[in-house]
Amino acid sequence: MSKVVLERTYVIPLRDAYEASRKKRAKKAINIVRRFAERHMKGEEVKISEGVNKLIWSRGAEKPPRRIKVVMRKDEKGVIEVMLPEEAEEKEES
């Protein structure tokens, strides 16, 4: 595995997802997370963990959460990994 160069914790506001039509809000929220990661971590390739995806889709496509807390890690290749704080702790332990 590549060495982690940068690690930060963010609370991402997803309120803009509610501007999309009802059935497309969760998909829009995923795109908001992706753009937020690119902008704040200065990278091109973003990998969103399964936990973040499940959290956004947990109430269906129509009602994504208004904000989520995530940990972002950037490796030496410039790949950004977005995960929940619980997932980040599990990865550190193993």
Secondary structure as UniProt FT lines:
FT   STRAND          4..13
FT   HELIX           15..19
FT   HELIX           22..24
FT   HELIX           25..41
FT   STRAND          46..48
FT   HELIX           50..57
FT   TURN            58..59
FT   STRAND          67..75
FT   TURN            76..77
FT   STRAND          80..83
FT   HELIX           85..93
//
